[in-house]
Amino acid sequence: MEDATSWKNHSFTLMIFGGIIVLCSIFFALGMLVGRGQGRQLAELASTQKAANKSATSTVPDNLTLDFYKEARAAKPDLSLQPQSEPSESARLESSTAREIPKETKPETKADPKTEAKPEPKAAPSPLVPVAPPGEAWLQISASKTKAQANSELKKVQSKGFKAARIFTVKTDNGEVHKVLVGPYKQSEINLAKSDLQAKGYKDVFVPVSK
């Protein structure tokens, strides 16, 4: 009886051990498959990267030479000092004569007095009384701003015997002024004529200023 029980125990242990071995073999097989797939992917990535690097490096020519410095030196002008040839005698003479000849100076143009703008002559102010012969003068008896009043005064003084009376119009800032004048009289006759006019009613009789 004990032998059968021990045998059962041993068989159960063997089964468990066999199951563990089977599981391990399964996991090992799965690991092998997964590792192989990852290895293929890594190999493909490595080959792709290698091909890209090869194409990038193939664009650079193998026979590239760095000769820029040599070309720059070849193109650089020669700055070494060289003896200059002395100018000829004719060239020295031409330069000396060019220095001696003075520069032409333009003559100063003077303004022509005929063409100069002349100021316009100012208009002479109108006289206050008409011009009398030398040694004579006028006598003023009235002054009005209307021509009609001046004509009336002129007729009145002529009717009193002063036929030489006249009207003289003067332009002022306030308008025209019409003066009634009698004469002209000589200097020796002015006082007598003045007294005669005053006697006939003309109290404001005077010798007006000509300018």
N, CA and C atoms as a LAMMPS dump frame, in Angstrom:
ITEM: TIMESTEP
0
ITEM: NUMBER OF ATOMS
633
ITEM: BOX BOUNDS ff ff ff
-5.0000000000000000e+02 5.0000000000000000e+02
-5.0000000000000000e+02 5.0000000000000000e+02
-5.0000000000000000e+02 5.0000000000000000e+02
ITEM: ATOMS id mol type element x y z
1 1 1 N 0.818 -1.198 0
2 1 2 C 0 0 0
3 1 3 C 0.848 1.242 0
4 2 1 N 1.833 1.213 0.758
5 2 2 C 2.744 2.357 0.811
6 2 3 C 3.499 2.488 -0.494
7 3 1 N 3.782 1.374 -1.145
8 3 2 C 4.514 1.45 -2.412
9 3 3 C 3.65 2.125 -3.482
10 4 1 N 2.382 1.805 -3.481
11 4 2 C 1.489 2.436 -4.473
12 4 3 C 1.374 3.924 -4.254
13 5 1 N 1.312 4.348 -2.991
14 5 2 C 1.194 5.781 -2.681
15 5 3 C 2.457 6.508 -3.069
16 6 1 N 3.573 5.94 -2.799
17 6 2 C 4.839 6.593 -3.162
18 6 3 C 5.004 6.676 -4.678
19 7 1 N 4.493 5.59 -5.306
20 7 2 C 4.599 5.622 -6.778
21 7 3 C 3.738 6.732 -7.359
22 8 1 N 2.564 6.898 -6.791
23 8 2 C 1.688 7.959 -7.239
24 8 3 C 2.333 9.317 -7
25 9 1 N 2.958 9.436 -5.865
26 9 2 C 3.622 10.715 -5.559
27 9 3 C 4.742 10.984 -6.548
28 10 1 N 5.521 9.924 -6.857
29 10 2 C 6.616 10.111 -7.797
30 10 3 C 6.091 10.438 -9.186
31 11 1 N 5.018 9.8 -9.592
32 11 2 C 4.465 10.071 -10.93
33 11 3 C 3.922 11.513 -11.005
34 12 1 N 3.322 11.969 -9.912
35 12 2 C 2.79 13.346 -9.892
36 12 3 C 3.933 14.355 -9.982
37 13 1 N 5.021 14.053 -9.283
38 13 2 C 6.182 14.935 -9.321
39 13 3 C 6.771 14.958 -10.71
40 14 1 N 6.841 13.809 -11.367
41 14 2 C 7.383 13.744 -12.723
42 14 3 C 6.516 14.537 -13.699
43 15 1 N 5.211 14.474 -13.486
44 15 2 C 4.304 15.213 -14.361
45 15 3 C 4.519 16.734 -14.211
46 16 1 N 4.664 17.104 -12.95
47 16 2 C 4.89 18.546 -12.719
48 16 3 C 6.221 18.966 -13.345
49 17 1 N 7.215 18.153 -13.173
50 17 2 C 8.538 18.465 -13.726
51 17 3 C 8.484 18.514 -15.248
52 18 1 N 7.742 17.514 -15.833
53 18 2 C 7.619 17.486 -17.29
54 18 3 C 6.875 18.715 -17.799
55 19 1 N 5.833 19.132 -17.038
56 19 2 C 5.102 20.343 -17.459
57 19 3 C 5.976 21.585 -17.431
58 20 1 N 6.824 21.644 -16.392
59 20 2 C 7.723 22.806 -16.293
60 20 3 C 8.672 22.818 -17.487
61 21 1 N 9.174 21.602 -17.85
62 21 2 C 10.098 21.542 -18.985
63 21 3 C 9.408 21.957 -20.271
64 22 1 N 8.16 21.522 -20.427
65 22 2 C 7.411 21.896 -21.639
66 22 3 C 7.197 23.408 -21.717
67 23 1 N 6.829 23.98 -20.574
68 23 2 C 6.618 25.436 -20.549
69 23 3 C 7.908 26.182 -20.858
70 24 1 N 8.999 25.691 -20.297
71 24 2 C 10.283 26.363 -20.57
72 24 3 C 10.649 26.276 -22.043
73 25 1 N 10.373 25.089 -22.636
74 25 2 C 10.701 24.949 -24.064
75 25 3 C 9.834 25.865 -24.912
76 26 1 N 8.55 26.007 -24.483
77 26 2 C 7.66 26.919 -25.238
78 26 3 C 8.163 28.365 -25.161
79 27 1 N 8.496 28.788 -23.914
80 27 2 C 8.995 30.175 -23.751
81 27 3 C 10.322 30.385 -24.511
82 28 1 N 11.144 29.343 -24.535
83 28 2 C 12.408 29.45 -25.247
84 28 3 C 12.178 29.606 -26.736
85 29 1 N 11.198 28.827 -27.239
86 29 2 C 10.9 28.911 -28.671
87 29 3 C 10.336 30.284 -29.029
88 30 1 N 9.431 30.758 -28.149
89 30 2 C 8.877 32.112 -28.4
90 30 3 C 9.959 33.179 -28.359
91 31 1 N 10.897 33.028 -27.407
92 31 2 C 11.985 33.994 -27.321
93 31 3 C 12.865 33.973 -28.551
94 32 1 N 13.083 32.776 -29.069
95 32 2 C 13.902 32.663 -30.268
96 32 3 C 13.223 33.348 -31.448
97 33 1 N 11.892 33.122 -31.555
98 33 2 C 11.17 33.747 -32.67
99 33 3 C 11.178 35.283 -32.567
100 34 1 N 10.908 35.778 -31.364
101 34 2 C 10.884 37.243 -31.174
102 34 3 C 12.266 37.84 -31.426
103 35 1 N 13.302 37.189 -30.9
104 35 2 C 14.657 37.701 -31.089
105 35 3 C 15.057 37.698 -32.546
106 36 1 N 14.611 36.659 -33.281
107 36 2 C 14.965 36.619 -34.69
108 36 3 C 14.282 37.754 -35.458
109 37 1 N 13.009 38.021 -35.121
110 37 2 C 12.312 39.12 -35.802
111 37 3 C 12.948 40.472 -35.504
112 38 1 N 13.302 40.68 -34.218
113 38 2 C 13.958 41.957 -33.884
114 38 3 C 15.325 42.065 -34.553
115 39 1 N 16.024 40.94 -34.647
116 39 2 C 17.328 40.97 -35.31
117 39 3 C 17.19 41.344 -36.775
118 40 1 N 16.151 40.84 -37.435
119 40 2 C 15.94 41.209 -38.835
120 40 3 C 15.65 42.715 -38.979
121 41 1 N 14.816 43.218 -38.073
122 41 2 C 14.501 44.659 -38.137
123 41 3 C 15.747 45.506 -37.928
124 42 1 N 16.563 45.126 -36.946
125 42 2 C 17.795 45.892 -36.695
126 42 3 C 18.738 45.803 -37.881
127 43 1 N 18.799 44.644 -38.516
128 43 2 C 19.677 44.489 -39.671
129 43 3 C 19.194 45.351 -40.83
130 44 1 N 17.853 45.381 -41.028
131 44 2 C 17.3 46.219 -42.093
132 44 3 C 17.575 47.698 -41.832
133 45 1 N 17.389 48.133 -40.583
134 45 2 C 17.665 49.544 -40.246
135 45 3 C 19.129 49.893 -40.461
136 46 1 N 20.012 48.95 -40.061
137 46 2 C 21.438 49.206 -40.223
138 46 3 C 21.816 49.29 -41.689
139 47 1 N 21.229 48.415 -42.502
140 47 2 C 21.56 48.45 -43.936
141 47 3 C 21.025 49.725 -44.599
142 48 1 N 19.824 50.165 -44.165
143 48 2 C 19.251 51.416 -44.735
144 48 3 C 20.108 52.617 -44.379
145 49 1 N 20.527 52.692 -43.122
146 49 2 C 21.368 53.811 -42.691
147 49 3 C 22.722 53.804 -43.39
148 50 1 N 23.276 52.589 -43.591
149 50 2 C 24.554 52.485 -44.273
150 50 3 C 24.443 52.947 -45.716
151 51 1 N 23.309 52.581 -46.366
152 51 2 C 23.117 53.004 -47.76
153 51 3 C 22.968 54.527 -47.858
154 52 1 N 22.258 55.136 -46.866
155 52 2 C 22.096 56.597 -46.888
156 52 3 C 23.429 57.29 -46.683
157 53 1 N 24.242 56.807 -45.761
158 53 2 C 25.561 57.405 -45.538
159 53 3 C 26.442 57.277 -46.775
160 54 1 N 26.313 56.135 -47.447
161 54 2 C 27.138 55.928 -48.633
162 54 3 C 26.736 56.876 -49.746
163 55 1 N 25.401 57.105 -49.921
164 55 2 C 24.946 58.033 -50.969
165 55 3 C 25.353 59.459 -50.657
166 56 1 N 25.358 59.856 -49.333
167 56 2 C 25.76 61.223 -48.964
168 56 3 C 27.232 61.458 -49.203
169 57 1 N 28.038 60.442 -48.905
170 57 2 C 29.483 60.59 -49.096
171 57 3 C 29.878 60.482 -50.559
172 58 1 N 29.02 59.838 -51.37
173 58 2 C 29.369 59.689 -52.792
174 58 3 C 29.247 61.002 -53.544
175 59 1 N 28.465 62.013 -53.008
176 59 2 C 28.318 63.305 -53.703
177 59 3 C 29.588 64.125 -53.641
178 60 1 N 30.449 63.892 -52.673
179 60 2 C 31.695 64.639 -52.553
180 60 3 C 32.732 63.994 -53.452
181 61 1 N 33.312 64.752 -54.399
182 61 2 C 34.31 64.133 -55.293
183 61 3 C 35.543 63.719 -54.519
184 62 1 N 36.123 62.587 -54.991
185 62 2 C 37.31 62.063 -54.31
186 62 3 C 38.542 62.881 -54.63
187 63 1 N 38.528 63.547 -55.795
188 63 2 C 39.731 64.267 -56.221
189 63 3 C 39.661 65.754 -55.901
190 64 1 N 38.92 66.125 -54.808
191 64 2 C 38.809 67.53 -54.411
192 64 3 C 40.149 67.999 -53.867
193 65 1 N 40.62 69.091 -54.449
194 65 2 C 41.908 69.648 -54.022
195 65 3 C 41.681 71.047 -53.483
196 66 1 N 42.342 71.336 -52.397
197 66 2 C 42.231 72.65 -51.753
198 66 3 C 43.382 73.517 -52.242
199 67 1 N 43.164 74.168 -53.399
200 67 2 C 44.213 75.008 -53.961
201 67 3 C 43.79 76.467 -54.014
202 68 1 N 42.858 76.9 -53.095
203 68 2 C 42.412 78.3 -53.084
204 68 3 C 43.567 79.228 -52.748
205 69 1 N 44.405 78.811 -51.816
206 69 2 C 45.523 79.666 -51.414
207 69 3 C 46.475 79.903 -52.585
208 70 1 N 46.718 78.845 -53.385
209 70 2 C 47.606 78.997 -54.537
210 70 3 C 46.997 79.93 -55.574
211 71 1 N 45.669 79.783 -55.819
212 71 2 C 45.018 80.66 -56.786
213 71 3 C 45.03 82.1 -56.324
214 72 1 N 44.829 82.324 -54.999
215 72 2 C 44.84 83.699 -54.486
216 72 3 C 46.207 84.329 -54.64
217 73 1 N 47.247 83.552 -54.389
218 73 2 C 48.603 84.084 -54.547
219 73 3 C 48.913 84.371 -56.012
220 74 1 N 48.372 83.515 -56.921
221 74 2 C 48.62 83.737 -58.339
222 74 3 C 47.908 84.997 -58.829
223 75 1 N 46.716 85.295 -58.283
224 75 2 C 45.967 86.484 -58.716
225 75 3 C 46.426 87.743 -58.048
226 76 1 N 47.201 87.685 -56.994
227 76 2 C 47.65 88.865 -56.253
228 76 3 C 48.663 89.63 -57.085
229 77 1 N 48.46 90.958 -57.253
230 77 2 C 49.412 91.726 -58.077
231 77 3 C 50.75 91.845 -57.395
232 78 1 N 51.72 92.013 -58.195
233 78 2 C 53.085 92.16 -57.686
234 78 3 C 53.279 93.585 -57.198
235 79 1 N 53.458 93.707 -55.862
236 79 2 C 53.594 95.029 -55.232
237 79 3 C 55.044 95.36 -54.943
238 80 1 N 55.928 94.648 -55.543
239 80 2 C 57.344 94.928 -55.291
240 80 3 C 57.724 96.259 -55.889
241 81 1 N 58.62 96.955 -55.244
242 81 2 C 59.046 98.278 -55.684
243 81 3 C 59.903 98.143 -56.933
244 82 1 N 59.517 98.936 -57.94
245 82 2 C 60.265 98.942 -59.176
246 82 3 C 60.747 100.353 -59.436
247 83 1 N 61.91 100.511 -59.924
248 83 2 C 62.422 101.869 -60.185
249 83 3 C 61.619 102.54 -61.282
250 84 1 N 61.196 103.764 -61.001
251 84 2 C 60.416 104.514 -61.963
252 84 3 C 61.34 105.265 -62.903
253 85 1 N 60.899 105.304 -64.126
254 85 2 C 61.706 105.991 -65.124
255 85 3 C 61.539 107.495 -64.973
256 86 1 N 62.615 108.216 -65.097
257 86 2 C 62.571 109.664 -64.957
258 86 3 C 61.852 110.286 -66.145
259 87 1 N 61.064 111.36 -65.905
260 87 2 C 60.346 111.991 -67.019
261 87 3 C 61.328 112.623 -67.992
262 88 1 N 60.907 112.68 -69.218
263 88 2 C 61.765 113.249 -70.25
264 88 3 C 61.865 114.761 -70.089
265 89 1 N 62.812 115.324 -70.819
266 89 2 C 63.045 116.771 -70.732
267 89 3 C 61.854 117.547 -71.254
268 90 1 N 61.203 117.05 -72.296
269 90 2 C 60.033 117.749 -72.846
270 90 3 C 58.871 117.745 -71.866
271 91 1 N 58.714 116.617 -71.146
272 91 2 C 57.632 116.547 -70.161
273 91 3 C 57.869 117.52 -69.027
274 92 1 N 59.154 117.66 -68.586
275 92 2 C 59.454 118.609 -67.504
276 92 3 C 59.199 120.035 -67.965
277 93 1 N 59.543 120.336 -69.224
278 93 2 C 59.306 121.685 -69.734
279 93 3 C 57.813 121.996 -69.8
280 94 1 N 57.007 121.023 -70.24
281 94 2 C 55.571 121.25 -70.325
282 94 3 C 54.96 121.491 -68.946
283 95 1 N 55.405 120.703 -67.934
284 95 2 C 54.864 120.896 -66.589
285 95 3 C 55.253 122.242 -66.015
286 96 1 N 56.518 122.687 -66.276
287 96 2 C 56.952 123.982 -65.75
288 96 3 C 56.21 125.125 -66.414
289 97 1 N 55.969 125.027 -67.732
290 97 2 C 55.219 126.091 -68.414
291 97 3 C 53.761 126.108 -67.97
292 98 1 N 53.241 124.923 -67.662
293 98 2 C 51.854 124.883 -67.185
294 98 3 C 51.719 125.557 -65.829
295 99 1 N 52.762 125.463 -64.997
296 99 2 C 52.71 126.122 -63.693
297 99 3 C 52.876 127.621 -63.834
298 100 1 N 53.657 128.055 -64.822
299 100 2 C 53.924 129.479 -64.949
300 100 3 C 52.751 130.229 -65.548
301 101 1 N 51.964 129.596 -66.422
302 101 2 C 50.856 130.293 -67.072
303 101 3 C 49.753 130.522 -66.049
304 102 1 N 49.394 131.737 -65.764
305 102 2 C 48.325 131.984 -64.775
306 102 3 C 46.974 131.594 -65.346
307 103 1 N 46.061 131.346 -64.454
308 103 2 C 44.725 130.98 -64.864
309 103 3 C 44.001 132.205 -65.406
310 104 1 N 43.176 131.941 -66.414
311 104 2 C 42.422 133.04 -67.003
312 104 3 C 41.37 133.523 -66.02
313 105 1 N 41.315 134.782 -65.872
314 105 2 C 40.322 135.392 -64.981
315 105 3 C 39.311 136.132 -65.838
316 106 1 N 38.084 135.892 -65.532
317 106 2 C 37.025 136.527 -66.287
318 106 3 C 36.952 138.009 -65.923
319 107 1 N 36.874 138.857 -66.916
320 107 2 C 36.774 140.3 -66.603
321 107 3 C 35.481 140.602 -65.876
322 108 1 N 35.617 141.479 -64.925
323 108 2 C 34.446 141.87 -64.165
324 108 3 C 33.513 142.689 -65.046
325 109 1 N 32.292 142.251 -65.025
326 109 2 C 31.293 142.96 -65.826
327 109 3 C 30.68 144.063 -64.993
328 110 1 N 30.782 145.244 -65.502
329 110 2 C 30.202 146.391 -64.803
330 110 3 C 28.794 146.631 -65.331
331 111 1 N 27.997 147.02 -64.435
332 111 2 C 26.609 147.267 -64.803
333 111 3 C 26.519 148.504 -65.683
334 112 1 N 25.767 148.352 -66.73
335 112 2 C 25.581 149.472 -67.647
336 112 3 C 24.636 150.473 -67.011
337 113 1 N 25.092 151.716 -66.859
338 113 2 C 24.194 152.692 -66.21
339 113 3 C 22.934 152.941 -67.005
340 114 1 N 22.996 152.654 -68.351
341 114 2 C 21.797 152.879 -69.139
342 114 3 C 20.732 151.838 -68.847
343 115 1 N 21.222 150.593 -68.542
344 115 2 C 20.27 149.507 -68.307
345 115 3 C 19.833 149.416 -66.859
346 116 1 N 20.474 150.151 -65.963
347 116 2 C 20.084 150.088 -64.559
348 116 3 C 18.672 150.635 -64.389
349 117 1 N 17.966 149.98 -63.484
350 117 2 C 16.593 150.426 -63.239
351 117 3 C 16.61 151.772 -62.532
352 118 1 N 15.972 152.71 -63.14
353 118 2 C 15.899 154.045 -62.555
354 118 3 C 14.609 154.171 -61.76
355 119 1 N 14.686 154.79 -60.611
356 119 2 C 13.457 154.96 -59.826
357 119 3 C 12.478 155.87 -60.546
358 120 1 N 11.243 155.473 -60.466
359 120 2 C 10.215 156.273 -61.109
360 120 3 C 10.095 157.627 -60.416
361 121 1 N 10.041 158.673 -61.208
362 121 2 C 9.925 159.999 -60.59
363 121 3 C 8.602 160.148 -59.858
364 122 1 N 8.699 160.707 -58.686
365 122 2 C 7.499 160.92 -57.89
366 122 3 C 6.685 162.062 -58.486
367 123 1 N 5.412 161.893 -58.408
368 123 2 C 4.518 162.93 -58.921
369 123 3 C 4.61 164.156 -58.026
370 124 1 N 4.772 165.285 -58.671
371 124 2 C 4.877 166.535 -57.91
372 124 3 C 3.536 166.86 -57.271
373 125 1 N 3.56 167.297 -56.028
374 125 2 C 2.288 167.643 -55.372
375 125 3 C 1.605 168.802 -56.081
376 126 1 N 0.325 168.733 -56.13
377 126 2 C -0.433 169.792 -56.806
378 126 3 C -0.323 171.088 -56.008
379 127 1 N -0.139 172.208 -56.686
380 127 2 C -0.039 173.488 -55.976
381 127 3 C -1.362 173.857 -55.316
382 128 1 N -1.268 174.61 -54.239
383 128 2 C -2.474 175.026 -53.51
384 128 3 C -3.158 176.2 -54.197
385 129 1 N -2.38 176.966 -54.94
386 129 2 C -2.936 178.098 -55.698
387 129 3 C -2.247 178.126 -57.051
388 130 1 N -2.847 178.715 -58.054
389 130 2 C -2.183 178.808 -59.353
390 130 3 C -0.941 179.681 -59.282
391 131 1 N -0.011 179.383 -60.18
392 131 2 C 1.259 180.1 -60.183
393 131 3 C 1.026 181.533 -60.638
394 132 1 N 1.528 182.478 -59.831
395 132 2 C 1.388 183.904 -60.161
396 132 3 C 2.687 184.423 -60.765
397 133 1 N 2.658 185.466 -61.548
398 133 2 C 3.894 186.041 -62.096
399 133 3 C 4.817 186.482 -60.967
400 134 1 N 6.103 186.604 -61.24
401 134 2 C 7.036 187.029 -60.193
402 134 3 C 6.655 188.394 -59.62
403 135 1 N 6.69 188.487 -58.294
404 135 2 C 6.354 189.74 -57.606
405 135 3 C 4.88 189.974 -57.442
406 136 1 N 4.031 188.958 -57.749
407 136 2 C 2.588 189.117 -57.599
408 136 3 C 2.043 187.987 -56.738
409 137 1 N 0.779 188.125 -56.259
410 137 2 C 0.176 187.125 -55.386
411 137 3 C -1.336 187.178 -55.536
412 138 1 N -1.962 186.059 -55.139
413 138 2 C -3.416 185.933 -55.177
414 138 3 C -3.987 186.277 -53.798
415 139 1 N -5.263 186.64 -53.776
416 139 2 C -6 186.865 -52.538
417 139 3 C -7.172 185.877 -52.51
418 140 1 N -7.254 185.089 -51.437
419 140 2 C -8.322 184.099 -51.306
420 140 3 C -9.426 184.688 -50.449
421 141 1 N -10.691 184.541 -50.957
422 141 2 C -11.828 185.094 -50.214
423 141 3 C -12.724 183.998 -49.637
424 142 1 N -12.67 182.754 -50.223
425 142 2 C -13.503 181.661 -49.695
426 142 3 C -12.973 180.325 -50.191
427 143 1 N -13.47 179.245 -49.539
428 143 2 C -13.139 177.865 -49.935
429 143 3 C -14.313 176.981 -49.558
430 144 1 N -14.756 176.157 -50.488
431 144 2 C -15.908 175.286 -50.253
432 144 3 C -15.641 173.918 -50.869
433 145 1 N -16.403 172.922 -50.398
434 145 2 C -16.243 171.55 -50.884
435 145 3 C -17.163 171.244 -52.058
436 146 1 N -18.089 172.133 -52.348
437 146 2 C -18.995 171.918 -53.478
438 146 3 C -18.702 172.942 -54.559
439 147 1 N -18.764 172.48 -55.789
440 147 2 C -18.479 173.355 -56.921
441 147 3 C -19.592 174.403 -57.098
442 148 1 N -20.814 174.028 -56.763
443 148 2 C -21.942 174.971 -56.922
444 148 3 C -21.789 176.166 -55.996
445 149 1 N -21.395 175.912 -54.749
446 149 2 C -21.203 177.023 -53.819
447 149 3 C -20.051 177.923 -54.26
448 150 1 N -18.998 177.31 -54.809
449 150 2 C -17.881 178.11 -55.295
450 150 3 C -18.292 178.97 -56.488
451 151 1 N -19.129 178.421 -57.395
452 151 2 C -19.597 179.211 -58.534
453 151 3 C -20.474 180.37 -58.072
454 152 1 N -21.28 180.13 -57.063
455 152 2 C -22.133 181.208 -56.548
456 152 3 C -21.3 182.339 -55.959
457 153 1 N -20.25 181.962 -55.211
458 153 2 C -19.388 182.98 -54.61
459 153 3 C -18.591 183.725 -55.684
460 154 1 N -18.209 183.012 -56.76
461 154 2 C -17.474 183.648 -57.844
462 154 3 C -18.346 184.717 -58.536
463 155 1 N -19.608 184.4 -58.832
464 155 2 C -20.49 185.367 -59.48
465 155 3 C -20.735 186.591 -58.591
466 156 1 N -20.798 186.342 -57.286
467 156 2 C -21.064 187.447 -56.362
468 156 3 C -19.89 188.428 -56.334
469 157 1 N -18.651 187.896 -56.261
470 157 2 C -17.489 188.792 -56.169
471 157 3 C -17.243 189.497 -57.504
472 158 1 N -17.572 188.842 -58.618
473 158 2 C -17.422 189.508 -59.918
474 158 3 C -18.439 190.646 -60.092
475 159 1 N -19.604 190.433 -59.502
476 159 2 C -20.616 191.484 -59.591
477 159 3 C -20.24 192.72 -58.786
478 160 1 N -19.302 192.549 -57.861
479 160 2 C -18.86 193.68 -57.04
480 160 3 C -17.648 194.356 -57.653
481 161 1 N -17.306 194.021 -58.888
482 161 2 C -16.256 194.723 -59.601
483 161 3 C -14.928 193.991 -59.683
484 162 1 N -14.827 192.819 -59.103
485 162 2 C -13.563 192.056 -59.156
486 162 3 C -13.68 191.019 -60.287
487 163 1 N -13.474 191.509 -61.508
488 163 2 C -13.644 190.668 -62.686
489 163 3 C -12.54 189.616 -62.819
490 164 1 N -11.376 189.816 -62.178
491 164 2 C -10.263 188.863 -62.315
492 164 3 C -10.386 187.667 -61.371
493 165 1 N -11.511 187.549 -60.681
494 165 2 C -11.689 186.411 -59.768
495 165 3 C -11.817 185.101 -60.559
496 166 1 N -11.446 183.99 -59.928
497 166 2 C -11.506 182.667 -60.569
498 166 3 C -11.608 181.583 -59.501
499 167 1 N -11.949 180.342 -59.928
500 167 2 C -12.038 179.18 -59.025
501 167 3 C -10.823 178.289 -59.286
502 168 1 N -10.172 177.848 -58.21
503 168 2 C -9.018 176.933 -58.318
504 168 3 C -9.302 175.716 -57.421
505 169 1 N -9.338 174.535 -58.043
506 169 2 C -9.673 173.304 -57.326
507 169 3 C -8.393 172.595 -56.877
508 170 1 N -8.369 172.199 -55.62
509 170 2 C -7.212 171.514 -55.022
510 170 3 C -7.682 170.155 -54.484
511 171 1 N -6.902 169.076 -54.78
512 171 2 C -7.205 167.737 -54.254
513 171 3 C -6.459 167.522 -52.942
514 172 1 N -7.178 167.173 -51.898
515 172 2 C -6.598 166.912 -50.579
516 172 3 C -6.989 165.513 -50.129
517 173 1 N -6.5 165.117 -48.956
518 173 2 C -6.834 163.791 -48.413
519 173 3 C -8.314 163.692 -48.063
520 174 1 N -8.933 164.822 -47.781
521 174 2 C -10.354 164.823 -47.423
522 174 3 C -11.263 165.082 -48.616
523 175 1 N -10.686 165.154 -49.8
524 175 2 C -11.491 165.405 -50.99
525 175 3 C -11.063 166.688 -51.685
526 176 1 N -11.855 167.112 -52.634
527 176 2 C -11.564 168.326 -53.389
528 176 3 C -12.037 169.57 -52.639
529 177 1 N -11.215 170.622 -52.759
530 177 2 C -11.548 171.918 -52.164
531 177 3 C -11.538 172.955 -53.292
532 178 1 N -12.615 173.733 -53.393
533 178 2 C -12.761 174.735 -54.449
534 178 3 C -12.529 176.115 -53.828
535 179 1 N -11.432 176.752 -54.249
536 179 2 C -11.071 178.066 -53.707
537 179 3 C -11.464 179.157 -54.708
538 180 1 N -11.96 180.264 -54.139
539 180 2 C -12.261 181.442 -54.955
540 180 3 C -11.146 182.449 -54.72
541 181 1 N -10.387 182.759 -55.798
542 181 2 C -9.231 183.64 -55.714
543 181 3 C -9.483 184.912 -56.538
544 182 1 N -8.865 186.008 -56.066
545 182 2 C -8.949 187.291 -56.765
546 182 3 C -7.529 187.74 -57.052
547 183 1 N -7.299 188.281 -58.268
548 183 2 C -5.968 188.735 -58.6
549 183 3 C -5.468 188.156 -59.911
550 184 1 N -4.156 187.992 -60.008
551 184 2 C -3.138 188.343 -58.991
552 184 3 C -2.852 189.853 -58.955
553 185 1 N -2.32 190.267 -57.772
554 185 2 C -1.972 191.66 -57.534
555 185 3 C -0.469 191.765 -57.294
556 186 1 N 0.042 192.935 -57.663
557 186 2 C 1.431 193.21 -57.356
558 186 3 C 1.586 193.423 -55.857
559 187 1 N 2.797 193.286 -55.375
560 187 2 C 3.032 193.418 -53.941
561 187 3 C 2.604 194.81 -53.436
562 188 1 N 2.735 195.83 -54.259
563 188 2 C 2.348 197.194 -53.836
564 188 3 C 0.848 197.382 -53.838
565 189 1 N 0.09 196.467 -54.509
566 189 2 C -1.363 196.617 -54.597
567 189 3 C -2.123 195.671 -53.669
568 190 1 N -1.408 194.763 -53.005
569 190 2 C -2.082 193.735 -52.201
570 190 3 C -2.851 194.361 -51.038
571 191 1 N -2.244 195.283 -50.293
572 191 2 C -2.92 195.869 -49.123
573 191 3 C -4.153 196.663 -49.539
574 192 1 N -4.057 197.39 -50.652
575 192 2 C -5.195 198.173 -51.121
576 192 3 C -6.344 197.278 -51.561
577 193 1 N -6.022 196.189 -52.321
578 193 2 C -7.062 195.258 -52.766
579 193 3 C -7.687 194.533 -51.587
580 194 1 N -6.877 194.207 -50.611
581 194 2 C -7.388 193.523 -49.419
582 194 3 C -8.362 194.415 -48.675
583 195 1 N -8.047 195.706 -48.525
584 195 2 C -8.94 196.636 -47.827
585 195 3 C -10.229 196.82 -48.603
586 196 1 N -10.146 196.861 -49.933
587 196 2 C -11.33 197.019 -50.765
588 196 3 C -12.262 195.822 -50.63
589 197 1 N -11.697 194.582 -50.607
590 197 2 C -12.517 193.379 -50.44
591 197 3 C -13.169 193.337 -49.06
592 198 1 N -12.455 193.731 -48.045
593 198 2 C -13.022 193.74 -46.696
594 198 3 C -14.147 194.768 -46.583
595 199 1 N -13.987 195.866 -47.28
596 199 2 C -15.041 196.89 -47.244
597 199 3 C -16.305 196.399 -47.913
598 200 1 N -16.216 195.447 -48.856
599 200 2 C -17.379 194.929 -49.56
600 200 3 C -17.901 193.631 -48.939
601 201 1 N -17.5 193.363 -47.717
602 201 2 C -18.102 192.258 -46.975
603 201 3 C -17.265 191.006 -46.831
604 202 1 N -16.071 190.962 -47.422
605 202 2 C -15.213 189.772 -47.324
606 202 3 C -14.199 189.983 -46.195
607 203 1 N -14.543 189.483 -45.014
608 203 2 C -13.699 189.732 -43.852
609 203 3 C -12.448 188.837 -43.835
610 204 1 N -12.605 187.569 -44.289
611 204 2 C -11.47 186.605 -44.224
612 204 3 C -10.712 186.636 -45.55
613 205 1 N -9.993 187.672 -45.784
614 205 2 C -9.186 187.791 -47.004
615 205 3 C -7.718 187.608 -46.624
616 206 1 N -6.988 186.738 -47.333
617 206 2 C -5.585 186.502 -47.009
618 206 3 C -4.851 186.023 -48.254
619 207 1 N -3.546 186.121 -48.162
620 207 2 C -2.683 185.624 -49.243
621 207 3 C -2.412 184.143 -49.011
622 208 1 N -2.913 183.201 -49.81
623 208 2 C -2.709 181.779 -49.544
624 208 3 C -1.288 181.349 -49.861
625 209 1 N -0.893 180.255 -49.211
626 209 2 C 0.429 179.676 -49.459
627 209 3 C 0.367 178.881 -50.755
628 210 1 N 1.364 179.096 -51.591
629 210 2 C 1.332 178.439 -52.915
630 210 3 C 1.682 176.963 -52.844
631 211 1 N 2.462 176.496 -51.831
632 211 2 C 2.865 175.092 -51.727
633 211 3 C 2.497 174.537 -50.378
